[in-house]
């Protein structure tokens, strides 16, 4: 997937030049790879980094989410400081959770381009619905409990639901992501981003419109086409496999210990 989105950037002096505020499953991986090429720097993809970075990183997001909805000026300051720290060294960010903090990111990086990746809402939901169902598997918290970083999956999901995600998208009695979530996100963006700053981009359109937005020459190579569905599915299956293996080791060790203890007593 190009440069390692999940690896911490080495040059922390660079800062966000593009705020990618599109929802997950709108071509955010392809968009991120294109930005890496055009801006020559690391792009933060929330969907990957949140589960591949060190534990301090995911707990940083959890702490930010616990300060939402904002109830005081102190909450706002905490959120902005946290975002600066987590995104330090990246030249752009995409996907959730950063996209749900577009308002704060626009205030932190007033000179950054704000670009929302878009997709047909019906196609978006057909792609998103399986993820929503998988994320609600009751055994996930148990399976991931022994894995570094992933052990925070349930805590992170709950913080999202009780915090910014629930604040913006849980409407009309919904307590999870639904088809209308796409429209709710668009309403949020139009509310918090000045019209003249908000750009929309469909990755199907390739280099030309994106390069025009950024004032860059069109590269002499195909636009990156990351298979986002396959990438997320592979990541999810890898997470499940690692959890099952870790529990298998624990059960095996315990079983051997019990067998030896029983043999000793006999």
N, C-alpha and C positions, 0 to 999 in steps of 0.2 A: 504494500500500500504506500509506495513512495517512501519518504522519510518516516522515521518512527514517530507517529503521532503520540504514542504512549510514553515516549522517553522524554525526560526533562530537557529543555533547551540548554545549550552550553553558554550561549551569549545572552546574559540577562539584561543587557543594555537596550535591546530592541523592545519595541512595544507594539501594541495592536494597531494595525493599519486598516484592517477590514473586520467589521463585526458581521459575521454570518448569522443572521437571525431567523433562518428557515427552520421549520420543524424537522424532527427526525424523519427519515425515509423520503426526503425530497431531493436526494442526490447530494447530500452533504459530504460524502466521502469523495466523490468525483470533484466536487467544488473545492474541497480542501486540497486535493492533489493539484488542481489547476492553479490555486493560489500559491502553493509552494513553488511552482514553476515560475509564475509571473513575478512574485515578490522575493523569491530566493531566500526563504526562511521557513522555520517550522510552523505548522498550523495545528492548533489545538482542536481535536475532534472529541467532543464530550462523550459520545457513545463508546469510544474506545478507552480514552484515558481514565474514565471513572472506575474501570475495572482492571486496568493494567498497570496503573501507577502505584506508588508506595502507599501504605496505609494512611500516612499523614495527609496525603492528598485527598483521598476520599472523605476522611473525617473533617478536612477543611471545608468541603462542600456541605457536609452534614451540619456543621456549625453555622455556616452561612444560611442554610435553609431554615434552621431553627430560629433565625432572627426575622423570618417572614411569616405572615404579613408584618410589615414594619409597623411598630407601635410607638416608636420614639425616634428622635434625631440620632440617638446613640445606635439604634438598630441600623439606620441608614449608613452611618459612618463605619460600623463594623462590616457591613456587606461590601462596601466599596473597598475597604482595606483588604478584605479577604479576596475579592476578585483580582485586585492588583497583584497580590502575592501568588495566587494560583495560576494566573495567566502571564506572569513575568517571563520575558524572553521570547514569547510567541509573537508572530507578526499578524496572525488572524485567528479567529475562533469560529467554530461551527457547531451546530447540533445542540441538543439539550445536555446539560443544564444551562450553558451560557446564553442560549437564545431566550430563555425565560427571564434573563436579567438584562435584556436589551436597554431598558430605561436607564439603569445604572451605568452600563457600559458606554452609552452615548454621553453621559455626563463625565465619565472618567477619561474617555478618549474622544473629545469633541471634533478632532480633525479626521477621525477614521471614517472610511466609507461604510455605509450600512446597506448590506445586500441580503435580501431574503430569497432563498431558493424556493421555487414554487413547483407545484404538481397538481394535476387534476384531483380535486378532493375525493372523488370516488375511488380512483386508483390508489390514492394515498391511504385511504382507510382499508382497502383490501390488502395492502402491504403491511399496514400497522396492526391490524386486528390480531394476527397470530402472536405478535410480540406481547400485546396486552394480555392475552390469555396465558402465555407461557410465564409471564412475570408474576402471575397470581397463583402459580402452583404452590400449594401449601408446604411441600417438602423442601422448597428451595433454601429457606433459612437454615434448615437442619443439614442439608447436603453441603452447604457452603461454610458451615460453622468452623470447620477445621482448616480452612484455606485462608492464608494471609490476604488482606484487602477484600476478597469476596465475602469474608465473614460479616462484612458491614452491609451486605446487599439489602437485607430486610430493614435495617436501621435507616439506610439511605432512602429506600422506597417510601418508608413511613414519613421521613422528614420532607420528602417531596410532596407527598399527598397532603400533609398537614400544613405545609408551607407554601412556597411560591406556586407550585403546580396546581394545588387545590385552589389557591387564591385566584388564579387566572382562568382555570379551565373547568373546575367542578361546578357546573351551573345546572339549574333546573332539576335538582335532585340527584345528579350524577356524582359518583364518588370514584370514577376512573376515567381513563381516556376513552372518548367515543368519537363517532364520525364528525360531530359538530365541533370537536376540539380544534380542528384545522381552522374553521371560521373564527373561533374565539381568539386564536393566536393572531390572526390577521387584524381583528378588531383591536387587540392589545398593541400591535405594532403601529397602527395608524393613530392610536391615542398618544403614544409616547415618543414617536419619532416625527420630526417636522416633515411635511410632505416633500419638500425639495431635497431632503437628505435620504429618503427611503427609496431604494432601487429594488427591482424584482428581476430574478434571473432563473430561467429554465435551463438545466444542464443539457437538454436536448438541442438547444440552439448553438452549442459549441463555443468556440473562442471569441467570435466577433463581438457580440454584445458585452461580454465580460471585459474584454480588453478595452472596449470603448469606455466603459464605466471607470476603469482604472487608469486610462491614458497610457496603455502599454501596446507594444507591437504584437501582432498575432504570431505565435510561435509556429515554426515550420515543422509541426508534428501533430498527430491526431490529438483531439481533446481526450483527456483521461476518462475512461469508462469503468469505474469500479462497480462490481456487482454487490450493491449494498445489502440486498436480501441474503445473498449467499454468505457474505462476510459476517453479518450479524448472526445468522443461523450457525455458522461454523464456530463463532465465538461462544454462543450459548451452549452448543454441544460439548465444546472443549471444557467449559466451566463445569457442566454436569459430570463429565467423565472424570475430571480431576477430583471433584467432590466424592464421587462413588469410590474411586481408587483409594482416597485417603481414609474413608470410613472402612473400606475393606481391609486396609492394613491394621487399623485399630481393632476391628473385630477379630482379625486373625491373631494378633498379639494377645488379646484378652483370652481368646479360645485356647491358645497354647498354654497360657499361664494357668487357666482353670484346669486344663487337662493334667498339667504337671502337678498342680496342687492336689488333685484328686488321686493321682498315682502315688504321690508322697504319703497321703493319708492311708492309702491301702497298704 
